């Protein structure tokens, strides 16, 4: 006699796969692997953005004066650098809390706290990227209404490095956005269990 496969009224995650492995545990394993993989990408992007921002410097001579633009001269760039360093450190720490979630009996509050962490990191990256984008836009195009001249035609290498650091930070932001979506999906699926 063939054993019938059960699927509860709560949906697919409660049933068994043809091999006899619970789809809930398979889903849990996929969730953990996705969490760890995306967190490693976020670490890589923020870690790469930091030295690119720090080394962004281009000494020039303008009207007989030596000028050396640096990220230190912009509060927005310093904020983005601090945001990247903070997110990188907290992402490494969060890996320690993701691993215990691989057990199927993990408490609902653990998923909620992980989601809360991810939301804070997402907001921090979003605010840092937004500030850097605004300053980068002004550096590239200026603002004639307030007599702010663009500087990127003079310090192209500096602006290019700032752009690269900002793009890497945006990639980390999208990683955290994906983590937020995964966490919300997991929280909602646990509600129906």
C-alpha positions as CSV (number, residue, x, y, z in Angstrom):
1,X,0.0,0.0,0.0
2,X,1.2,3.4,-0.9
3,X,1.3,5.9,1.9
4,X,-0.7,9.0,1.2
5,X,1.0,12.3,1.4
6,X,-0.7,14.8,3.6
7,X,-1.0,18.5,3.0
8,X,-2.6,20.5,5.7
9,X,-5.2,23.2,5.1
10,X,-2.4,25.8,5.9
11,X,-0.7,25.2,2.6
12,X,2.3,23.7,0.9
13,X,4.9,24.2,3.6
14,X,3.2,21.6,5.9
15,X,3.3,18.7,3.4
16,X,5.9,16.1,2.6
17,X,8.0,16.0,-0.5
18,X,8.1,12.8,-2.6
19,X,11.4,11.7,-1.0
20,X,9.7,11.8,2.5
21,X,11.5,15.0,3.5
22,X,9.3,17.6,5.1
23,X,8.8,20.5,2.8
24,X,8.8,22.7,6.0
25,X,12.3,21.7,6.9
26,X,13.4,22.0,3.2
27,X,11.9,25.5,3.2
28,X,13.7,26.3,6.5
29,X,17.0,25.2,5.0
30,X,16.5,27.3,1.9
31,X,15.6,30.3,4.0
32,X,18.8,29.9,6.1
33,X,21.0,29.5,3.0
34,X,19.4,32.5,1.4
35,X,19.9,34.6,4.6
36,X,23.6,33.6,4.9
37,X,24.4,34.1,1.2
38,X,22.7,37.5,1.0
39,X,24.4,38.6,4.2
40,X,27.8,37.6,2.8
41,X,27.1,39.8,-0.3
42,X,26.1,42.7,2.0
43,X,29.4,42.3,3.9
44,X,31.4,42.2,0.6
45,X,29.7,45.3,-0.8
46,X,30.1,47.4,2.4
47,X,33.6,46.1,2.9
48,X,34.6,47.1,-0.6
49,X,32.9,50.5,-0.4
50,X,34.9,51.5,2.7
51,X,38.5,51.6,1.2
52,X,37.2,53.1,-2.1
53,X,35.7,56.0,-0.1
54,X,38.8,56.4,2.2
55,X,41.2,56.5,-0.7
56,X,39.1,58.9,-2.8
57,X,41.5,61.9,-3.0
58,X,42.9,63.9,-5.9
59,X,45.3,66.7,-5.2
60,X,45.0,69.5,-7.8
61,X,46.3,73.1,-8.2
62,X,43.5,75.6,-8.7
63,X,44.3,79.3,-9.1
64,X,47.8,78.7,-7.7
65,X,46.5,77.0,-4.6
66,X,47.0,73.3,-3.8
67,X,43.6,71.6,-3.1
68,X,43.1,68.0,-2.1
69,X,39.4,67.0,-2.1
70,X,38.6,64.2,0.3
71,X,35.6,62.4,1.7
72,X,36.5,64.1,5.1
73,X,35.3,67.5,3.6
74,X,31.8,66.2,3.2
75,X,29.5,65.3,6.1
76,X,27.4,63.2,3.7
77,X,30.4,61.1,2.6
78,X,31.5,60.7,6.2
79,X,28.0,59.5,7.1
80,X,28.0,57.0,4.2
81,X,31.4,55.7,5.4
82,X,30.1,55.4,8.9
83,X,26.9,53.7,7.7
84,X,28.9,51.2,5.7
85,X,31.2,50.4,8.6
86,X,28.3,50.0,11.0
87,X,26.3,47.8,8.6
88,X,29.3,45.6,7.8
89,X,30.0,45.0,11.6
90,X,26.4,44.3,12.4
91,X,26.0,42.0,9.4
92,X,28.9,39.9,10.6
93,X,27.3,39.8,14.1
94,X,23.9,38.9,12.6
95,X,25.4,35.8,11.0
96,X,25.8,34.4,14.6
97,X,22.1,34.8,15.1
98,X,21.0,33.4,11.8
99,X,22.6,30.0,12.3
100,X,20.5,28.9,15.3
101,X,17.4,29.6,13.2
102,X,18.1,26.5,11.2
103,X,16.2,24.5,13.8
104,X,12.6,24.1,12.9
105,X,11.5,24.8,16.4
106,X,12.9,28.4,16.5
107,X,10.7,30.9,18.3
108,X,8.7,33.4,16.4
109,X,10.3,36.3,18.3
110,X,13.8,35.3,16.9
111,X,12.5,35.8,13.3
112,X,10.9,39.1,14.4
113,X,14.2,40.4,16.0
114,X,16.2,39.4,12.9
115,X,13.7,41.3,10.7
116,X,13.9,44.3,13.0
117,X,17.7,44.3,12.7
118,X,17.5,44.0,9.0
119,X,15.0,47.0,8.8
120,X,17.4,49.2,10.8
121,X,20.3,48.3,8.6
122,X,18.2,48.9,5.5
123,X,17.2,52.4,6.7
124,X,20.8,53.2,7.7
125,X,22.1,52.3,4.3
126,X,19.2,54.1,2.6
127,X,19.9,57.3,4.4
128,X,23.6,57.1,3.8
129,X,23.1,56.4,0.1
130,X,20.6,59.2,-0.2
131,X,22.9,61.8,1.4
132,X,25.8,60.7,-0.7
133,X,23.7,60.8,-3.9
134,X,22.5,64.3,-3.2
135,X,26.1,65.6,-2.7
136,X,27.3,63.6,-5.7
137,X,24.6,65.1,-7.9
138,X,25.6,68.6,-6.8
139,X,29.3,67.8,-7.4
140,X,28.5,66.5,-10.9
141,X,25.9,69.0,-12.1
142,X,26.1,71.9,-9.6
143,X,23.1,74.1,-8.9
144,X,23.0,77.4,-10.9
145,X,20.2,78.9,-8.8
146,X,22.5,79.0,-5.8
147,X,25.8,79.6,-7.7
148,X,27.2,76.1,-6.8
149,X,29.5,75.1,-9.6
150,X,30.1,71.4,-10.5
151,X,33.5,70.2,-9.5
152,X,33.6,66.7,-11.1
153,X,35.0,68.1,-14.4
154,X,38.0,69.3,-12.4
155,X,38.5,66.2,-10.0
156,X,37.3,63.3,-12.2
157,X,39.2,60.6,-10.4
158,X,37.8,61.7,-7.0
159,X,34.2,61.8,-8.2
160,X,34.6,58.4,-9.9
161,X,35.8,56.8,-6.7
162,X,32.9,58.4,-4.7
163,X,30.5,57.1,-7.4
164,X,31.9,53.6,-7.1
165,X,31.6,53.6,-3.3
166,X,28.1,54.9,-3.5
167,X,27.1,52.2,-6.0
168,X,28.6,49.5,-3.8
169,X,26.6,50.9,-0.9
170,X,23.4,50.8,-3.0
171,X,24.1,47.1,-3.8
172,X,24.4,46.5,0.0
173,X,21.1,48.3,0.4
174,X,19.4,46.1,-2.1
175,X,20.8,43.0,-0.3
176,X,19.2,44.2,2.9
177,X,16.0,45.0,1.0
178,X,16.0,41.4,-0.2
179,X,16.6,40.2,3.4
180,X,13.6,42.3,4.6
181,X,11.4,40.7,2.0
182,X,12.6,37.2,3.0
183,X,12.0,37.9,6.7
184,X,8.5,39.2,6.1
185,X,7.7,36.2,3.9
186,X,9.0,33.9,6.7
187,X,7.1,35.7,9.4
188,X,3.9,35.5,7.4
189,X,4.4,31.8,6.6
190,X,5.0,31.0,10.3
191,X,1.7,32.8,11.1
192,X,-0.1,30.2,9.0
193,X,1.7,27.2,10.5
